[in-house]
Every structure is written in C-alpha cells, then in structure tokens.
Amino acid sequence: MAEENNQKPVVTYPCLWGYKVIGAEEESLRGAVKHCMDTCLNPNSGDREFELGISRSSKGGKYISLSLNLTVQDEAERDAIYTALTNRPEIVMVI
C-alpha cells in the first residue's frame, strides 16, 4: 500500500473531490466558497458546477460545516481550491 511506504496515493484526474468547509455563519461560508470557485476553477474547462450543502452543525450551534463536491481537473486545481478556501477569513477550517 502507498501509505505504508509514505508514498502519495495515485489519483487519476479529472475526478470527483470533496471538501468540508467549517465556519460560524452559513451565508458568509457560502459566499466565501462561491468566491473561491469563481477565482480557482480553470476557465478553459467550461462552465462547471459544484454541489454545496449543509453537512452538519456543532452541538452548541457555534459552527456549521458545508460539503463542497466538484470534479477537479488536476492536482494543481485541487490544491488551488484548498489554498483559496483556507485563506478566507470566514472559513475556520477546511478538511
């Protein structure tokens, strides 16, 4: 197995990829994700859709997580989306 030898797993692109985006307020999270998608998705790959839905809320209701699912074209695009999401002040954590 790749993980036993500390090697990166092999990913064949394009592929479906999912992110969990965690923050305090749903609408600001949605806006931050939309902004990232507008700036990160490769415009040469055509008009692309993504799914964004509520994953869950914390027990005390302080945080909410959204599931972001889309087809990424390559590793560079996948990493660019992750970096853009983590750099948004509305987003506390990306998994």
C-alpha positions as CSV (number, residue, x, y, z in Angstrom):
1,M,0.0,0.0,0.0
2,A,1.2,3.5,-0.8
3,E,0.5,4.8,2.7
4,E,2.7,2.1,4.3
5,N,5.7,3.3,2.2
6,N,4.9,7.0,2.8
7,Q,4.1,7.5,-0.9
8,K,1.4,9.7,-2.2
9,P,-1.7,7.8,-3.3
10,V,-2.3,7.8,-7.1
11,V,-5.2,10.0,-8.1
12,T,-6.5,9.8,-11.7
13,Y,-7.8,13.2,-13.0
14,P,-10.3,14.5,-13.6
15,C,-12.0,13.2,-10.5
16,L,-14.8,14.0,-8.0
17,W,-13.3,15.7,-5.0
18,G,-14.9,16.7,-1.7
19,Y,-14.0,19.4,0.9
20,K,-15.6,20.1,4.3
21,V,-15.7,23.8,4.9
22,I,-16.3,24.9,8.5
23,G,-17.2,28.3,9.8
24,A,-19.6,30.2,12.0
25,E,-22.3,31.6,9.6
26,E,-23.8,29.7,6.7
27,E,-24.4,32.6,4.3
28,S,-20.8,34.0,4.7
29,L,-19.4,30.5,4.2
30,R,-21.5,30.1,1.0
31,G,-20.2,33.5,-0.2
32,A,-16.6,32.6,0.5
33,V,-16.9,29.3,-1.3
34,K,-18.6,30.9,-4.3
35,H,-15.8,33.5,-4.5
36,C,-13.1,30.7,-4.4
37,M,-14.9,28.7,-7.1
38,D,-15.1,31.8,-9.3
39,T,-11.4,32.5,-9.0
40,C,-10.0,29.0,-8.9
41,L,-11.8,26.9,-11.5
42,N,-9.9,26.7,-14.8
43,P,-11.9,28.8,-17.2
44,N,-10.7,26.7,-20.1
45,S,-12.6,23.7,-18.7
46,G,-16.0,25.2,-19.5
47,D,-18.9,26.2,-17.2
48,R,-18.6,23.9,-14.2
49,E,-21.0,23.2,-11.4
50,F,-20.3,22.2,-7.9
51,E,-22.5,20.9,-5.1
52,L,-22.6,22.8,-1.8
53,G,-24.8,21.6,1.0
54,I,-25.0,21.6,4.8
55,S,-23.1,18.8,6.3
56,R,-23.8,19.4,10.0
57,S,-23.9,21.9,12.8
58,S,-21.9,21.7,16.1
59,K,-23.7,20.6,19.2
60,G,-23.8,24.2,20.6
61,G,-24.7,25.7,17.2
62,K,-21.5,27.8,17.1
63,Y,-20.1,26.2,13.9
64,I,-21.6,24.8,10.7
65,S,-19.9,22.7,8.1
66,L,-20.7,22.6,4.4
67,S,-19.9,19.8,2.0
68,L,-18.3,21.1,-1.3
69,N,-18.2,18.5,-4.1
70,L,-16.9,19.0,-7.6
71,T,-14.9,17.5,-10.3
72,V,-11.3,18.8,-10.3
73,Q,-9.3,18.7,-13.5
74,D,-5.8,18.2,-11.9
75,E,-3.8,18.3,-8.7
76,A,-2.9,22.0,-9.3
77,E,-6.6,23.0,-9.4
78,R,-7.4,20.8,-6.4
79,D,-4.6,22.4,-4.3
80,A,-5.5,25.9,-5.5
81,I,-9.1,25.5,-4.3
82,Y,-7.9,24.2,-0.9
83,T,-5.5,27.1,-0.5
84,A,-8.1,29.7,-1.5
85,L,-10.6,28.2,0.9
86,T,-8.1,28.2,3.8
87,N,-7.2,31.8,3.1
88,R,-10.7,33.1,3.5
89,P,-11.4,34.8,6.9
90,E,-15.0,33.4,7.0
91,I,-13.7,29.9,6.9
92,V,-12.3,28.4,10.2
93,M,-11.2,25.0,8.8
94,V,-11.1,23.0,5.6
95,I,-10.9,19.2,5.6
